[in-house]
Amino acid sequence: MDVAGRDLRALFSTNDRGLEAVEAFTNRQLQWELVAAALSEHLRLINESAFDVEDLERPRHNVMVFHGVGGIGKTTLSRKLEAALAGADQRPAQWGEPAWSGQRILPVRIDLARSAGTSFEDVILTVRAALAELGRPLPAFDIALRRYWETQHPGEPLEEYLRRGGLAGRFGKAMPQQMQSALADVAQALLLPGTVGTAAGALAGSLTRALRERRQTVRALAGCARLADLLEADPDLDALSFYPHLLAWELAQLPADKRVMPVILLDTFEDVGDRTHRDLERLIQRIVWLMPNCFFVITGRSRLQWADAALQGQLDYTGPAAWPHLALPAAVPAARAARPPHGHARQVLIGDFSPEDCDDHLARRLTRDGEPLISEEIRQVIAGRSHGLPLYLDLSVMRFLEIRRTGRSPAPADFDHDFPALIARTLSDLTAPERHVLRSVSLLDAFDLPLAARAAGLTHEAPALRLIERPFVRQDPSGLWPYHLHGLIRSTFRDADDHADDRWSPRDWHQAAQRTLTALGEQWTAGTSRDRRLLVGCLRQGLAIARDYNLDLDWLTDAAWTYVSDSVWEPVTPPAPGARAPGTPADALVELLSTLTRRQHEHRARTVSRLTAVLDADLLPADLQEVALYYRAKALRDTGRAS
């Protein structure tokens, strides 16, 4: 366990100056072990004599992806990895000493969130600014970049842009000086006048001619086979996306005692663009491909699809041959490949916190005099409701402080609570059809693709296919229906106030419930009459929907008869919301079947009482009323009373 730093939002939510508010970083040791193993393997690969940084056809093994539902802690993990790679003093003790302790690692974290306003130019400049730590010019790249800048930003000094954007403050002011030194050195080698040497465009033209003529004066740069081609290309954004090849080449030229491996952490990758418009993703993918001697750690909500052959034409480098470590084994659903059977696989689903981690997180978030401010009873309620989602824990902490501001002490009952913010976070990067399917399947404990499509009222499965790629959709391959929603996401959609622009009205929910109940009935009637597993599954889900939305029994009547006829009493009814008399036919059927399945575990007098309530309500069809009457008579005989 470790602490990331002060939680300013919590700190500025209270007048309690004795309160210690920290951003608790809860143990992610498994993720660190995976990163450490991948980095060790990559260092071994790039140090092999056969490794060639200019080989553009060799498969790439230089990327790792952590993906998961919004609020699971991906950004916190990205920040902690950056700190841990920067120095041992920032690494949690239990993470241990990495195998590459004798080799130099340079972490560079870039936030791609829309709110950060990071452009593709900013990505390139951030990487170059970080490499200023090397303390030397990178002439091949620097000349190309300076030419690009003078063309695309005439009259705007690069130095001023770096200062205004914060890169100068973050990485120092050495980068512009190194670039200017590179221009001066090349101009001197070409015997150019000083005035020409200060103009990157003219210098690039002279250098290109010298490279084409293979002059000895530029033999140091002649080893970069594609430098002349890049300098001849129009200095536009497309050309800029190929300049990282020059950075990779420059890194490969460093003497052994100066070698460094950049680890570039790209966070909030879901904001790069949607899965229809991949323009920025294509540019960023080029960076990863063209810098095989660097390692990239990508964090986002969805898995990286670069190994999918179907993307050919949308991105430059696609398919399992190009990205073998991103390809998933056959029959492993993409969004749920948390730790695939192949140890080298690099698509990692970040899991929920364990109950112990939840308690630890809450205990350390708010303290006074070293003691947890949130009581153990409240922590237990929050942890149980959270389903292990860190975002829920953080929202509960803010609720705790909000209640304290009213002048009363928070109680456990205050945290039997849903947060609409979870809905907004979940919906933020879904398409409209995906949002529609998501709300529909939240009615179900589990579903398959046909059931999801029918519940949503769709005639095609494409939106459901896209939805099951999302990390909040989990899978149980052995289940009757393979997919289910993350528990907290599902309960929030069912119970919390939805403030989204496309929120459903009560009538929308009722219509979706009717569609879903009908779809379940169709699956049951399409199966064999002796498929007990399908019968029980359809009854369990159908009874809950019919009860919650006051629907007609429809096929549930026949299904209930089939269930009773088999005299196998596994539970099929949803938990009762509280002791109450049946008020609808669905209530009455739930109570009837619940009584029958519990009668071997309850006193017969209790069975008589429950069945009498069902009969008195007179809500069931006549044949099911007779079932209740028959089993009440049996219970009465067992107690020695005549019916």
N, C-alpha and C positions, 0 to 999 in steps of 0.2 A: 504494500500500500504506500501511497505517497500523496503529497498535497501539491496542487498545481500553482496556487497563488491566491491572492485576495479576491473575494467575490464582491466586487464593487456594487453590483445591483442590490445584493442583500444588505451590504453595509449602509447604503444610502436609503434603506427602507425602514430604518428604526432610529430612535434617539438614544437607544441603549448603548452607551459608549463602552461598557464593559463587555459587549458582545464581540466575539471573534467570528467573523464570517470568512470562510475559505472555500475555494473551488476544489472540492475533494476529487482527487484522481484515484479511482478504485482499480484494483489490480487487473491489469491486462497482460499478464505474464505470457500466456499462450501466444498472443499476437507478437510480443517482443521476440519470443523464441523462433517464430516463423520468419520474422524479418532478419534476425541474426543468422539463421541458417541460410536464407536466400542471399544475404550479403556475402557470407563466407563462400558460398558456391560461386557467386558472380566474381568475386576477387580472384578466386582460383582460375576461373575461365579467362579473364582478361589478362592474367599474368602468364598464360601459356604462350609458348613461342609461336604457335600457329595462329594466334589471334591477330586479326587485321582490322583496324578501325575503319578502313576504307572499303571493306567487303560489304557490299550492299545487298547481297543475296543470301547471306547466312541467316538462319532463324534467330530471332531475338529472344533473349532470356532475361532481359533487364527491367522487368516491370512486375510489381506486385499490387494487388487490388484488395482493399478492405471495403466491403459494402454492407449496408444495413439500413433498417428503417430510420426515419428521421428522429433524432433525439436519442439514439443509441450510444452516442459518445465518439463518433468518428473524428470530429474536429479536435476533441480533447486528446484522442489517441495520436493524431497527426502532430499536434503541438508537443506532446510528450516524447514522441519518437525524435522530433527535431532536437529537443533539449538533450535527450539521452545520447544521441549521436554526436552532439557538439562537445560533450565532456562527461567524464565518469562521475563528476560531482553532481550531475543532474539526473543520473540514472538510479532508479530504485535499487536498493541493496540486493533484494531478492532476484533481480534480473540477472545478476552475475556478470562476470567479465566476458566480453565477446571474444571469439576466436581470432579476430583480426587486430588485436590490440597493438600490434607493431606496425600497422599500416594506417595511413592518414585518410580520414573520412571528412568530407565537407558537406554538411546538411544545408539545403536551401528549401525553405517552405514557401509556397505560393498559394494564396487564397483565391480561388476562382469564383467565389460567390458574386452574384450580380451586385450585391450591396457594396462589395469592395471595389467595383468598377475596374477590374483588371482586364486590360486589353491584351491582344497577342503581342504587341510591341513591349508591353510591360513584362510579359513572361520572358521574352528574350533578354531584355535589359536587366531583369533581376538575376538571371543566371550569370550574365557577364559581370555584373557588379559584384556578385558573390565571389567570382573567380579573381577579383582584384586582390584578394588575400594572398594570391600566389606571389605578388610583388614584382610582376614582370609583364611586359606587353604581350599580346597575342596577335601578332601582326596580320596574319591571314584573315582572321575574323574582324579585327579592329578596322582595317581598311575598308572591307566590304560594308560593315555596319555604318562607318562614318559617311561613306558614299550614299548609302540608303538614307541616312538622316538628313543630309544636306539636300537631297532631292525631294523627300517627302515632307520635310519641315523647314523650308527655307526661312532664314531669318530668326529661327528659334534655336538658341544654343542648347546643345545636349546637356551641358552642365546645369543650366537652369531647370530643364525638365526633370533631371534626376533629383535636384534639390527640392523642387516643388512636389514631386511625387513621393518624397520620403526615402528614396533609395540611397541618396547621399548620406542621410542620417543613419540609415540602417547598416550600410556597408562601408561608409567612409567616402572620401573624395578622390581616391587614387585612380578610379577607372578612367575619367577623362584625361588625366595626366598620362596614364599608360597608353591610351589610344593616340594621343598627340606624339608621344615618344615613338610609337610604332610608325606613324606617318613620317616623322623626321628621319628615322633610321632607313626606311625604304627609299625616301627621296635622296638621301645621301648616297646610298648604294647605287642608285640610278643616275647620280651626278646631276640631279635636277636643281634648278634655282630655288631659293627659299620660298619665293612667292608661289611657285608651282607646287612645292611640297606641302603647302598649307591647304591646298584645294584637293579634297578627297577624290572628286571626279576626275580631274586631270591626272592625279597620281595613279588612280586605278587603271586609266587608259595606258599610261606609260608602263606600269607593272605588267599589264596583260601582254603588251607587245614584247616585253623582255622575256616573259615566260614562254610565249610562242616561239621566240627566237632562241630560246634556251641559253640565255646569257649566263655566264658564270657569276656575275654580280648578284643574281637573285637565286643562286642554287639552293639556299636555305629554304626558300618557299617553293622551289620547283618540285619538291617531294610531295606536295599536295596536288594530286593529279587533277582535281576538279576545280582548283582555284580560278584558273583563267576563265573557265566556262561561267562560273558564278559572277565574276567581275564583268563579263560581257553581257550578262542578262540584264534586262531592265530592272532597276532597283525598286521593285514594288513589293507589296505584301507577300505575294507568292514566292518571290525570290528570297525574301527575308526568312521564310519558313525553311529554306534549305541551308541557310548560313550556319545552323548548329553543327552541320557536318564539319565546318571549318574549326569550330570550337573543339569538337572531338579530336580532330587531327592535331590541333595545338596541344591538347592534353597529352596525347600520345608521344609528343616530342620532348616532354619534360624529362630531365635527367632522373635517374632512379631515386636519388635522395630527395627530390622535389615532387615525386609522384603523389597525386591526390585523386581520390574517387569521389566526385560529387554524388550525393544522394538527394534527388529533387523530389520533394513531397508536394503533390498537387491535390489540394483539398477542395471539397464541395464540387466535385466533378460533374454532378448532375446539372449544375448551372452553365456548363459549357454549351448546352443546346439540347433541343429535344431530339427524338430519334428519327425525325423527318428531315430536319435541317442540321447537317453535320459539318458546316463550313469551318467553324472554329475547332471542332474535334479533329478534322482532317489536318489542320495546321499543327495542332499539338501532337498528334500522332507522329507527324514527321520528325518533330524534335526527339521523341523517344526512339524512333527507328534510326535516326542519323547520329545518335550519341550512344552507341552500344557499349562504350566504356564508362558510362554513367548508369546509376540505378534509380528507378522511379518508383515511388510509393504513392498510389492513387487512392483517395478515399472519396466515396460517394454513395448515393442511395442504391444504385443498381450495378450489377456486374458489368464488366467491360466486354463488349461484343466483338472485339477485334478478331478473335479466332473464328468467328462465324463466316463461313464461305459465302453466305447469302449477301453479305455486305460489299461484295466485290463491285467496284464502280462508285460506291459512296465514299470509300476511304482508299488510300493508296496501297496499304499493306493489310491484307486480310487472309483469314483461313488458318487452320491448325498447323500447317507447315511453316507459316510465318511466325506464329506465336504459340509454340507447343505448350508452354506453361499456362497459357490462358484457356486452352481448350479443355472442355469438360468431358469426363468419361461418358460413354453412351449410357443412357437410361438414368443419368443423374440430373434432376431438374436444376436448371441454371441458378435460380435464386436461392436454392437451399444447399448448395455445395459448400457447407461450412468448412469442412476439412476433408476434401476428397481422398479416396484411398491411396492415390499416388502422392508420395511425400513431397514431390517437387511442384505440385499444382499450386498456383498463385492467386486463385480467386477465393477469397476468404470472407465468409459471412460472419459479421460481428454479432455474437450472441448476447442474450439478456444477462443481467446480473443475477447471481444466485441470491437466495434470501439472506445469506450471511453478508454478501457484498452490499446488498441494499441497506442492511442495518448499519454496516460500517460507514457507508457513504453518508447516511443521514446523521449518524452520531458525530461525524467530524465536520459537517457543513457549518453548524452553528454551535459554538461552545462559549462558556463563561467560566473563567478560572480553570480551564482545562477539562471541564465536565460538559457532557452533551446537554444542550438546551432542550432538545426534543426528547420527551420521555420515551422510555422503552415501549410503553403501551401504544403510544401514537406511532412510533417507528414500525411496530408490528402491523398496524392497520395500513399504513402507507405502503409498506413493502408488499403486503398481501394484495393490495389493489393495483400495484404498479406492474405486475407480471414481469418485473425485472427491467423495465424501461427507465433508463436514467432521466429522460426528460420529465417523466411523471414525478420522479423523486424531486427534481428541481422545482417543478411547479408547486409541489406540495410544500416545499420549504418556503416559497414566497407566500403561499396561503397561510402558513403558520405565522409569518411575520405580519401579514395583513390582519389576522384575527387579534394578535397582540396589540395592534394599533388601536383597536376598538376599546381597549381597557380590560378585556377579560382574558383568562388563561385558556388556550386551546385545549380541546378535549378530543378523545379518540373518535367520537361521533362526527366531529367536524371534517374528518378526512375520508368519510364514505362518500366520495365526491368525484365527479367527472369534470374534465377540463376541455372546453370547446377548442382550445388552442391545439390540442392533439389532432383534431379534425383538419384544421387549416394546414398544419405541418404535413399531414399525410396526403392531402389532396394537391399540394402545391405544384408538383411536377407530373400530375396525371392528366391525360387527355379527357375530354368530356365523356366519351364512351366508357373509358376506364372508370371514371368516377361513378357513372351510372351502374356499372357492373359491381363495383365495390359496395355501394350501398345495398344492392340487391342481395349479394352473398353474405352480407352481415346478418341476414335473417337466418342463416344456416350454420349449424355446428361444423359441417364439412360439405364439400361439393366436388363435382367433377366438371369438365368443360361443358358437356351438354346441359347439365343442371344449371350452371352459372348463366349460360346463354338464355335458357328458357325462363329463368327467374327474372332476368333483365328484360324479357320480352323481345329478344333479338333473334333474327333469322340466321345470323352468322356468328362464329365463335372468335373472330379476330380480336375484339377488345378483351375477351376473357383470356385468350392466349397471351396477350401483352400483360394483363394483370398478374398472371401467375409467375411472371418473371420478377415481380416486385418482391423485395425482401420481407415485407410484412405478410406475405403468403407463405405458409409453411406446408410441409408435406409429410404424410405418413404413408409410405408405399404399401404397407400392409392393410391400410384402412379400406373400408367399403367405398368411400369417396376419398380420393387421395389428398385433397387440398383443404386447408383451413386457415382462417385469418389469425394473426397474432391476437392473443386473448384480450389485451388492453385495447387494441385498435377496434376490435369487434364490439366490445362492451361500450366504448365511447361513442361509436356511431349509433348504437342502439339507444343509448340513454342520455347523452349530452345534448345540449342545445346546439343546433347546427346553424352557424351564421354565414355559411358560404353563399355566394351569389346564386348558385344553382341548387340550393337546399330543397329538400322535398317537403311538400305539405303533408298533413295527416292522410289526405286522400291518396297521395302518391304512395305512401308507405302501405296503406291498406291494399291498393291495387297490386303492389309488388308482392305482398304477402299472399294474395289470392293466386297470382301467377306461380309463385314458388310452391304453394300447396298443390296446385294442379300438376306441376312438373314432377313433384315427388310421387303423386298418384300414378302418373304415366309410367314412371320408372318401375313402380311396384307391379302394376298390371302387365307391363311388358316382360317381367321376369317370370320364372316358373312358380307355380303355386306352392311348391315345397321349399323355396329358397327362404329359409327361416332368417338368415342373416339380413337379407334385403328387407324382409317384412319388418323385423324389429327396428332396423335403421330408419326406414320410412315412417314407421309409427312414432318413433322418438322425435324425429324432426317435425313431422306433420302435426302431432298433437300440440307441441309447443307453439307453433305458428298459429294454429287454429284457436288455441286458447288466448294467446296474446293479442290477436286481432279480431276476435269474435267472428270467426268464419263458420260457414255451414260445414257439417261433418263430411258430406260428400263421400269419397272413397274410404274415409276413415272407419265408417260403419262396417263395411265388408272386411277391411283389414283387422278390425277389432275382433270380429267373429272368427276369422282364421287364427288369430293369436290365441283366443280363448279355447278354441277347439283342440289345439295341440296340447293343452294342459302342461306347458312348459313356462314357468313363471319368472323369466328373467325380467328385470325392471325395464319399462319402456316409457314411463311418464316423466315429464320434467318436474323439478322440485316445486312444491306448492309455494306461492308467494306469501302465504300466511293462512291461518285457520279462517275459513269463510265457507258459507253455504254456496253450492254451485249456482251460478247466475246465468250461464249460457250452456247450450248443448256440449260445447267443447269442454267447459269446466266439469260438467257431469261425467263425460266419458273419461277424462283424466282421473277424476276421483274414483270412478268404477274400476278402471284397470289398476290404479295404484292400490286400491283396497284388496283386489284379488292377488296381486303380487306380494303384498305384505301380510296376508292373512295367516301364513304359516309362522310369522314372527311376532304377531300381536295376539293379545287375548281375544277370544271369540266375541266377547261382549263389545270390544272395540270395533270388530268387523261388522257386527250387527248394527251398531250405531252409525257407522260410516255409510253402509249400504242403505239404511233407512233414510238418511239424508238425501241420497241420490234418488231413491224412489219418491220421496215426498216432493222433490223439486220437479219431477215429471217433465224433464227436458229431453230425454233420450227417445229415439224411435222405439216402437212397441217391442221389437224383438230384443233390443238391448235392455229394456226395462225388465223383460222376462229373465235375462241373464242375472241382473241384480237381484230379482226376486228369488231365483233358484239358489244362488250362493248365500243369500241371507237365510233361507230355510235350512241349508246345510249347517250354517254357523249356529242357528238356534238349536238344532238337534244336538250339536256337539256340546252345547251348554246344558242339555237336558230339558230344553223348553220346546214345546210344539210351535210350529209356525202358524 
